[in-house]
Amino acid sequence: MRTDKNLLVKGLKYLSITIGLMFLAPTVIYQAFKNQEHPFYWPVLIIGLILAIGAIAGGFYSMKIIMDALFQKKDTSIGE
């Protein structure tokens, strides 16, 4: 059983995007709550919540890809 390096790199790329979203989403949500009387309060809050959901989903997806790269057995049988 060997590590699939291409899949591992793909998982690490997704993880780096997820880490960026993990910092960006709370910042956008904080800015929305800080400016509640501004006319763009709701659009900014919705964008922040979408980014937060994306960060959570991206975390699960990138961990799944990394775990598949590390632990999944490759099918080595040919023709079956």
Biopython code that builds the backbone (N, CA, C, O; Angstrom):
import numpy as np
from Bio.PDB.StructureBuilder import StructureBuilder

atoms = [
    (1, "MET", "N", (0.850, -1.177, 0.000)),
    (1, "MET", "CA", (0.000, 0.000, 0.000)),
    (1, "MET", "C", (0.891, 1.233, 0.000)),
    (1, "MET", "O", (1.743, 1.401, 0.873)),
    (2, "ARG", "N", (0.679, 2.102, -1.000)),
    (2, "ARG", "CA", (1.508, 3.295, -1.133)),
    (2, "ARG", "C", (0.617, 4.529, -1.162)),
    (2, "ARG", "O", (-0.574, 4.453, -1.465)),
    (3, "THR", "N", (1.219, 5.655, -0.842)),
    (3, "THR", "CA", (0.497, 6.919, -0.875)),
    (3, "THR", "C", (0.396, 7.424, -2.302)),
    (3, "THR", "O", (1.387, 7.460, -3.031)),
    (4, "ASP", "N", (-0.806, 7.813, -2.693)),
    (4, "ASP", "CA", (-1.022, 8.410, -4.007)),
    (4, "ASP", "C", (-0.650, 9.890, -3.902)),
    (4, "ASP", "O", (-1.421, 10.701, -3.389)),
    (5, "LYS", "N", (0.540, 10.226, -4.393)),
    (5, "LYS", "CA", (1.074, 11.571, -4.214)),
    (5, "LYS", "C", (0.263, 12.629, -4.954)),
    (5, "LYS", "O", (0.094, 13.740, -4.450)),
    (6, "ASN", "N", (-0.236, 12.301, -6.131)),
    (6, "ASN", "CA", (-1.053, 13.271, -6.874)),
    (6, "ASN", "C", (-2.338, 13.606, -6.128)),
    (6, "ASN", "O", (-2.744, 14.766, -6.063)),
    (7, "LEU", "N", (-2.964, 12.597, -5.573)),
    (7, "LEU", "CA", (-4.183, 12.808, -4.807)),
    (7, "LEU", "C", (-3.886, 13.565, -3.509)),
    (7, "LEU", "O", (-4.694, 14.382, -3.069)),
    (8, "LEU", "N", (-2.749, 13.297, -2.908)),
    (8, "LEU", "CA", (-2.364, 14.005, -1.695)),
    (8, "LEU", "C", (-2.132, 15.490, -1.971)),
    (8, "LEU", "O", (-2.542, 16.340, -1.181)),
    (9, "VAL", "N", (-1.488, 15.800, -3.071)),
    (9, "VAL", "CA", (-1.257, 17.202, -3.442)),
    (9, "VAL", "C", (-2.584, 17.900, -3.710)),
    (9, "VAL", "O", (-2.772, 19.056, -3.331)),
    (10, "LYS", "N", (-3.503, 17.197, -4.365)),
    (10, "LYS", "CA", (-4.829, 17.753, -4.622)),
    (10, "LYS", "C", (-5.541, 18.059, -3.299)),
    (10, "LYS", "O", (-6.159, 19.114, -3.159)),
    (11, "GLY", "N", (-5.458, 17.152, -2.339)),
    (11, "GLY", "CA", (-6.072, 17.367, -1.034)),
    (11, "GLY", "C", (-5.448, 18.529, -0.291)),
    (11, "GLY", "O", (-6.153, 19.288, 0.373)),
    (12, "LEU", "N", (-4.139, 18.679, -0.392)),
    (12, "LEU", "CA", (-3.475, 19.795, 0.274)),
    (12, "LEU", "C", (-3.827, 21.134, -0.373)),
    (12, "LEU", "O", (-3.893, 22.154, 0.313)),
    (13, "LYS", "N", (-4.052, 21.136, -1.684)),
    (13, "LYS", "CA", (-4.494, 22.363, -2.353)),
    (13, "LYS", "C", (-5.881, 22.764, -1.859)),
    (13, "LYS", "O", (-6.123, 23.933, -1.558)),
    (14, "TYR", "N", (-6.789, 21.794, -1.777)),
    (14, "TYR", "CA", (-8.119, 22.081, -1.258)),
    (14, "TYR", "C", (-8.045, 22.538, 0.197)),
    (14, "TYR", "O", (-8.800, 23.418, 0.611)),
    (15, "LEU", "N", (-7.153, 21.956, 0.961)),
    (15, "LEU", "CA", (-7.007, 22.340, 2.361)),
    (15, "LEU", "C", (-6.497, 23.771, 2.489)),
    (15, "LEU", "O", (-6.916, 24.490, 3.396)),
    (16, "SER", "N", (-5.607, 24.195, 1.604)),
    (16, "SER", "CA", (-5.116, 25.570, 1.668)),
    (16, "SER", "C", (-6.223, 26.566, 1.322)),
    (16, "SER", "O", (-6.302, 27.639, 1.921)),
    (17, "ILE", "N", (-7.073, 26.215, 0.366)),
    (17, "ILE", "CA", (-8.216, 27.072, 0.052)),
    (17, "ILE", "C", (-9.171, 27.124, 1.238)),
    (17, "ILE", "O", (-9.714, 28.184, 1.552)),
    (18, "THR", "N", (-9.378, 25.992, 1.896)),
    (18, "THR", "CA", (-10.255, 25.928, 3.056)),
    (18, "THR", "C", (-9.731, 26.792, 4.191)),
    (18, "THR", "O", (-10.510, 27.474, 4.858)),
    (19, "ILE", "N", (-8.427, 26.774, 4.421)),
    (19, "ILE", "CA", (-7.853, 27.600, 5.483)),
    (19, "ILE", "C", (-8.066, 29.082, 5.174)),
    (19, "ILE", "O", (-8.346, 29.875, 6.073)),
    (20, "GLY", "N", (-7.934, 29.449, 3.909)),
    (20, "GLY", "CA", (-8.223, 30.826, 3.532)),
    (20, "GLY", "C", (-9.673, 31.202, 3.814)),
    (20, "GLY", "O", (-9.947, 32.291, 4.318)),
    (21, "LEU", "N", (-10.602, 30.302, 3.490)),
    (21, "LEU", "CA", (-12.010, 30.552, 3.774)),
    (21, "LEU", "C", (-12.285, 30.612, 5.270)),
    (21, "LEU", "O", (-13.171, 31.344, 5.711)),
    (22, "MET", "N", (-11.533, 29.847, 6.049)),
    (22, "MET", "CA", (-11.734, 29.847, 7.498)),
    (22, "MET", "C", (-11.373, 31.195, 8.123)),
    (22, "MET", "O", (-11.904, 31.553, 9.174)),
    (23, "PHE", "N", (-10.486, 31.933, 7.491)),
    (23, "PHE", "CA", (-10.169, 33.271, 7.978)),
    (23, "PHE", "C", (-11.065, 34.335, 7.345)),
    (23, "PHE", "O", (-11.411, 35.321, 7.995)),
    (24, "LEU", "N", (-11.439, 34.141, 6.086)),
    (24, "LEU", "CA", (-12.214, 35.140, 5.373)),
    (24, "LEU", "C", (-13.672, 35.193, 5.844)),
    (24, "LEU", "O", (-14.225, 36.280, 6.006)),
    (25, "ALA", "N", (-14.290, 34.048, 6.062)),
    (25, "ALA", "CA", (-15.706, 33.999, 6.415)),
    (25, "ALA", "C", (-16.016, 34.727, 7.736)),
    (25, "ALA", "O", (-16.936, 35.544, 7.755)),
    (26, "PRO", "N", (-15.298, 34.473, 8.831)),
    (26, "PRO", "CA", (-15.610, 35.214, 10.056)),
    (26, "PRO", "C", (-15.353, 36.712, 9.928)),
    (26, "PRO", "O", (-16.039, 37.515, 10.561)),
    (27, "THR", "N", (-14.378, 37.091, 9.121)),
    (27, "THR", "CA", (-14.101, 38.513, 8.915)),
    (27, "THR", "C", (-15.268, 39.187, 8.205)),
    (27, "THR", "O", (-15.682, 40.279, 8.591)),
    (28, "VAL", "N", (-15.800, 38.544, 7.171)),
    (28, "VAL", "CA", (-16.935, 39.110, 6.433)),
    (28, "VAL", "C", (-18.175, 39.161, 7.318)),
    (28, "VAL", "O", (-18.907, 40.151, 7.294)),
    (29, "ILE", "N", (-18.420, 38.123, 8.092)),
    (29, "ILE", "CA", (-19.580, 38.110, 8.994)),
    (29, "ILE", "C", (-19.432, 39.192, 10.056)),
    (29, "ILE", "O", (-20.412, 39.863, 10.380)),
    (30, "TYR", "N", (-18.244, 39.378, 10.602)),
    (30, "TYR", "CA", (-18.002, 40.422, 11.596)),
    (30, "TYR", "C", (-18.257, 41.804, 11.006)),
    (30, "TYR", "O", (-18.869, 42.654, 11.653)),
    (31, "GLN", "N", (-17.790, 42.030, 9.783)),
    (31, "GLN", "CA", (-18.004, 43.325, 9.137)),
    (31, "GLN", "C", (-19.497, 43.568, 8.887)),
    (31, "GLN", "O", (-19.967, 44.702, 8.980)),
    (32, "ALA", "N", (-20.231, 42.513, 8.572)),
    (32, "ALA", "CA", (-21.676, 42.665, 8.359)),
    (32, "ALA", "C", (-22.364, 43.058, 9.664)),
    (32, "ALA", "O", (-23.208, 43.954, 9.666)),
    (33, "PHE", "N", (-22.019, 42.407, 10.766)),
    (33, "PHE", "CA", (-22.660, 42.723, 12.040)),
    (33, "PHE", "C", (-22.221, 44.084, 12.581)),
    (33, "PHE", "O", (-22.954, 44.728, 13.331)),
    (34, "LYS", "N", (-21.034, 44.508, 12.198)),
    (34, "LYS", "CA", (-20.554, 45.813, 12.645)),
    (34, "LYS", "C", (-21.297, 46.955, 11.948)),
    (34, "LYS", "O", (-21.405, 48.048, 12.504)),
    (35, "ASN", "N", (-21.805, 46.717, 10.750)),
    (35, "ASN", "CA", (-22.486, 47.743, 9.965)),
    (35, "ASN", "C", (-23.935, 47.351, 9.695)),
    (35, "ASN", "O", (-24.349, 47.254, 8.540)),
    (36, "GLN", "N", (-24.694, 47.127, 10.743)),
    (36, "GLN", "CA", (-26.060, 46.645, 10.574)),
    (36, "GLN", "C", (-26.994, 47.686, 9.954)),
    (36, "GLN", "O", (-27.999, 47.313, 9.349)),
    (37, "GLU", "N", (-26.700, 48.944, 10.085)),
    (37, "GLU", "CA", (-27.583, 49.969, 9.522)),
    (37, "GLU", "C", (-27.253, 50.287, 8.065)),
    (37, "GLU", "O", (-27.946, 51.082, 7.432)),
    (38, "HIS", "N", (-26.219, 49.683, 7.544)),
    (38, "HIS", "CA", (-25.826, 49.903, 6.140)),
    (38, "HIS", "C", (-26.777, 49.149, 5.217)),
    (38, "HIS", "O", (-27.246, 48.067, 5.571)),
    (39, "PRO", "N", (-27.074, 49.706, 4.023)),
    (39, "PRO", "CA", (-28.012, 49.002, 3.124)),
    (39, "PRO", "C", (-27.495, 47.661, 2.603)),
    (39, "PRO", "O", (-28.293, 46.819, 2.190)),
    (40, "PHE", "N", (-26.188, 47.447, 2.615)),
    (40, "PHE", "CA", (-25.638, 46.177, 2.149)),
    (40, "PHE", "C", (-25.437, 45.174, 3.276)),
    (40, "PHE", "O", (-24.665, 44.227, 3.125)),
    (41, "TYR", "N", (-26.122, 45.364, 4.407)),
    (41, "TYR", "CA", (-25.967, 44.455, 5.551)),
    (41, "TYR", "C", (-26.347, 43.026, 5.171)),
    (41, "TYR", "O", (-25.572, 42.098, 5.400)),
    (42, "TRP", "N", (-27.528, 42.844, 4.594)),
    (42, "TRP", "CA", (-27.994, 41.490, 4.289)),
    (42, "TRP", "C", (-27.159, 40.798, 3.217)),
    (42, "TRP", "O", (-26.811, 39.630, 3.391)),
    (43, "PRO", "N", (-26.820, 41.476, 2.105)),
    (43, "PRO", "CA", (-25.978, 40.787, 1.111)),
    (43, "PRO", "C", (-24.604, 40.380, 1.660)),
    (43, "PRO", "O", (-24.104, 39.298, 1.355)),
    (44, "VAL", "N", (-24.004, 41.253, 2.467)),
    (44, "VAL", "CA", (-22.691, 40.925, 3.023)),
    (44, "VAL", "C", (-22.808, 39.775, 4.023)),
    (44, "VAL", "O", (-21.945, 38.898, 4.067)),
    (45, "LEU", "N", (-23.870, 39.778, 4.822)),
    (45, "LEU", "CA", (-24.076, 38.690, 5.781)),
    (45, "LEU", "C", (-24.316, 37.368, 5.062)),
    (45, "LEU", "O", (-23.795, 36.335, 5.484)),
    (46, "ILE", "N", (-25.084, 37.383, 3.999)),
    (46, "ILE", "CA", (-25.351, 36.161, 3.238)),
    (46, "ILE", "C", (-24.067, 35.645, 2.590)),
    (46, "ILE", "O", (-23.811, 34.441, 2.590)),
    (47, "ILE", "N", (-23.263, 36.550, 2.040)),
    (47, "ILE", "CA", (-21.983, 36.137, 1.456)),
    (47, "ILE", "C", (-21.082, 35.522, 2.529)),
    (47, "ILE", "O", (-20.430, 34.508, 2.282)),
    (48, "GLY", "N", (-21.045, 36.125, 3.706)),
    (48, "GLY", "CA", (-20.237, 35.583, 4.805)),
    (48, "GLY", "C", (-20.703, 34.201, 5.230)),
    (48, "GLY", "O", (-19.883, 33.324, 5.502)),
    (49, "LEU", "N", (-22.012, 34.002, 5.290)),
    (49, "LEU", "CA", (-22.538, 32.683, 5.671)),
    (49, "LEU", "C", (-22.248, 31.639, 4.599)),
    (49, "LEU", "O", (-21.956, 30.487, 4.919)),
    (50, "ILE", "N", (-22.327, 32.030, 3.335)),
    (50, "ILE", "CA", (-21.986, 31.100, 2.246)),
    (50, "ILE", "C", (-20.509, 30.721, 2.322)),
    (50, "ILE", "O", (-20.150, 29.561, 2.122)),
    (51, "LEU", "N", (-19.650, 31.708, 2.612)),
    (51, "LEU", "CA", (-18.220, 31.413, 2.763)),
    (51, "LEU", "C", (-17.973, 30.478, 3.947)),
    (51, "LEU", "O", (-17.120, 29.594, 3.871)),
    (52, "ALA", "N", (-18.720, 30.672, 5.049)),
    (52, "ALA", "CA", (-18.556, 29.807, 6.218)),
    (52, "ALA", "C", (-18.992, 28.369, 5.907)),
    (52, "ALA", "O", (-18.324, 27.414, 6.304)),
    (53, "ILE", "N", (-20.100, 28.226, 5.205)),
    (53, "ILE", "CA", (-20.554, 26.890, 4.815)),
    (53, "ILE", "C", (-19.545, 26.256, 3.864)),
    (53, "ILE", "O", (-19.272, 25.059, 3.947)),
    (54, "GLY", "N", (-18.989, 27.069, 2.957)),
    (54, "GLY", "CA", (-17.959, 26.567, 2.050)),
    (54, "GLY", "C", (-16.712, 26.118, 2.783)),
    (54, "GLY", "O", (-16.076, 25.140, 2.389)),
    (55, "ALA", "N", (-16.354, 26.830, 3.854)),
    (55, "ALA", "CA", (-15.179, 26.440, 4.643)),
    (55, "ALA", "C", (-15.414, 25.100, 5.336)),
    (55, "ALA", "O", (-14.520, 24.255, 5.380)),
    (56, "ILE", "N", (-16.600, 24.910, 5.867)),
    (56, "ILE", "CA", (-16.912, 23.650, 6.552)),
    (56, "ILE", "C", (-16.931, 22.492, 5.549)),
    (56, "ILE", "O", (-16.335, 21.441, 5.785)),
    (57, "ALA", "N", (-17.625, 22.704, 4.429)),
    (57, "ALA", "CA", (-17.696, 21.652, 3.409)),
    (57, "ALA", "C", (-16.322, 21.370, 2.815)),
    (57, "ALA", "O", (-15.972, 20.216, 2.568)),
    (58, "GLY", "N", (-15.546, 22.424, 2.587)),
    (58, "GLY", "CA", (-14.202, 22.247, 2.053)),
    (58, "GLY", "C", (-13.298, 21.497, 3.007)),
    (58, "GLY", "O", (-12.438, 20.730, 2.575)),
    (59, "GLY", "N", (-13.481, 21.708, 4.297)),
    (59, "GLY", "CA", (-12.695, 20.976, 5.287)),
    (59, "GLY", "C", (-12.970, 19.487, 5.236)),
    (59, "GLY", "O", (-12.046, 18.674, 5.258)),
    (60, "PHE", "N", (-14.250, 19.132, 5.167)),
    (60, "PHE", "CA", (-14.590, 17.714, 5.084)),
    (60, "PHE", "C", (-14.098, 17.093, 3.778)),
    (60, "PHE", "O", (-13.575, 15.978, 3.764)),
    (61, "TYR", "N", (-14.274, 17.838, 2.675)),
    (61, "TYR", "CA", (-13.882, 17.307, 1.373)),
    (61, "TYR", "C", (-12.367, 17.135, 1.271)),
    (61, "TYR", "O", (-11.885, 16.117, 0.775)),
    (62, "SER", "N", (-11.626, 18.125, 1.738)),
    (62, "SER", "CA", (-10.165, 18.013, 1.649)),
    (62, "SER", "C", (-9.639, 16.904, 2.566)),
    (62, "SER", "O", (-8.686, 16.213, 2.204)),
    (63, "MET", "N", (-10.238, 16.723, 3.736)),
    (63, "MET", "CA", (-9.819, 15.626, 4.610)),
    (63, "MET", "C", (-10.147, 14.275, 3.980)),
    (63, "MET", "O", (-9.374, 13.326, 4.112)),
    (64, "LYS", "N", (-11.287, 14.183, 3.295)),
    (64, "LYS", "CA", (-11.628, 12.937, 2.619)),
    (64, "LYS", "C", (-10.608, 12.618, 1.532)),
    (64, "LYS", "O", (-10.179, 11.472, 1.404)),
    (65, "ILE", "N", (-10.218, 13.616, 0.752)),
    (65, "ILE", "CA", (-9.236, 13.390, -0.312)),
    (65, "ILE", "C", (-7.893, 12.967, 0.283)),
    (65, "ILE", "O", (-7.246, 12.056, -0.233)),
    (66, "ILE", "N", (-7.477, 13.619, 1.356)),
    (66, "ILE", "CA", (-6.194, 13.271, 1.990)),
    (66, "ILE", "C", (-6.245, 11.860, 2.563)),
    (66, "ILE", "O", (-5.283, 11.104, 2.425)),
    (67, "MET", "N", (-7.350, 11.496, 3.204)),
    (67, "MET", "CA", (-7.475, 10.147, 3.762)),
    (67, "MET", "C", (-7.498, 9.102, 2.650)),
    (67, "MET", "O", (-6.920, 8.026, 2.799)),
    (68, "ASP", "N", (-8.162, 9.412, 1.539)),
    (68, "ASP", "CA", (-8.154, 8.478, 0.407)),
    (68, "ASP", "C", (-6.745, 8.312, -0.147)),
    (68, "ASP", "O", (-6.346, 7.210, -0.523)),
    (69, "ALA", "N", (-5.999, 9.400, -0.195)),
    (69, "ALA", "CA", (-4.627, 9.321, -0.718)),
    (69, "ALA", "C", (-3.740, 8.491, 0.200)),
    (69, "ALA", "O", (-2.856, 7.780, -0.277)),
    (70, "LEU", "N", (-3.955, 8.568, 1.478)),
    (70, "LEU", "CA", (-3.085, 7.869, 2.424)),
    (70, "LEU", "C", (-3.479, 6.412, 2.649)),
    (70, "LEU", "O", (-2.606, 5.554, 2.773)),
    (71, "PHE", "N", (-4.775, 6.118, 2.704)),
    (71, "PHE", "CA", (-5.201, 4.804, 3.174)),
    (71, "PHE", "C", (-5.964, 3.946, 2.173)),
    (71, "PHE", "O", (-6.164, 2.760, 2.435)),
    (72, "GLN", "N", (-6.392, 4.483, 1.055)),
    (72, "GLN", "CA", (-7.199, 3.689, 0.138)),
    (72, "GLN", "C", (-6.329, 2.732, -0.661)),
    (72, "GLN", "O", (-5.274, 3.099, -1.179)),
    (73, "LYS", "N", (-6.802, 1.489, -0.744)),
    (73, "LYS", "CA", (-6.085, 0.482, -1.528)),
    (73, "LYS", "C", (-6.384, 0.694, -2.995)),
    (73, "LYS", "O", (-7.517, 0.973, -3.386)),
    (74, "LYS", "N", (-5.354, 0.558, -3.790)),
    (74, "LYS", "CA", (-5.547, 0.628, -5.238)),
    (74, "LYS", "C", (-5.876, -0.767, -5.747)),
    (74, "LYS", "O", (-5.331, -1.763, -5.272)),
    (75, "ASP", "N", (-6.769, -0.820, -6.713)),
    (75, "ASP", "CA", (-7.125, -2.095, -7.324)),
    (75, "ASP", "C", (-6.041, -2.457, -8.337)),
    (75, "ASP", "O", (-5.945, -1.843, -9.400)),
    (76, "THR", "N", (-5.223, -3.460, -7.998)),
    (76, "THR", "CA", (-4.118, -3.828, -8.871)),
    (76, "THR", "C", (-4.462, -4.978, -9.813)),
    (76, "THR", "O", (-3.654, -5.343, -10.666)),
    (77, "SER", "N", (-5.656, -5.549, -9.665)),
    (77, "SER", "CA", (-6.014, -6.660, -10.551)),
    (77, "SER", "C", (-6.447, -6.096, -11.905)),
    (77, "SER", "O", (-7.212, -5.135, -11.982)),
    (78, "ILE", "N", (-5.948, -6.706, -12.946)),
    (78, "ILE", "CA", (-6.247, -6.257, -14.305)),
    (78, "ILE", "C", (-7.286, -7.187, -14.909)),
    (78, "ILE", "O", (-7.142, -8.409, -14.863)),
    (79, "GLY", "N", (-8.330, -6.602, -15.473)),
    (79, "GLY", "CA", (-9.332, -7.401, -16.171)),
    (79, "GLY", "C", (-10.424, -7.933, -15.288)),
    (79, "GLY", "O", (-11.240, -8.717, -15.772)),
    (80, "GLU", "N", (-10.502, -7.575, -14.056)),
    (80, "GLU", "CA", (-11.567, -8.091, -13.202)),
    (80, "GLU", "C", (-12.581, -7.020, -12.928)),
    (80, "GLU", "O", (-13.560, -7.262, -12.223)),
]
sb = StructureBuilder()
sb.init_structure("model")
sb.init_model(0)
sb.init_chain("A")
sb.init_seg("    ")
for serial, (resi, resn, name, xyz) in enumerate(atoms, 1):
    if name == "N":
        sb.init_residue(resn, " ", resi, " ")
    sb.init_atom(name, np.array(xyz, "f"), 0.0, 1.0, " ", f" {name:<3s}", serial, name[0])
structure = sb.get_structure()
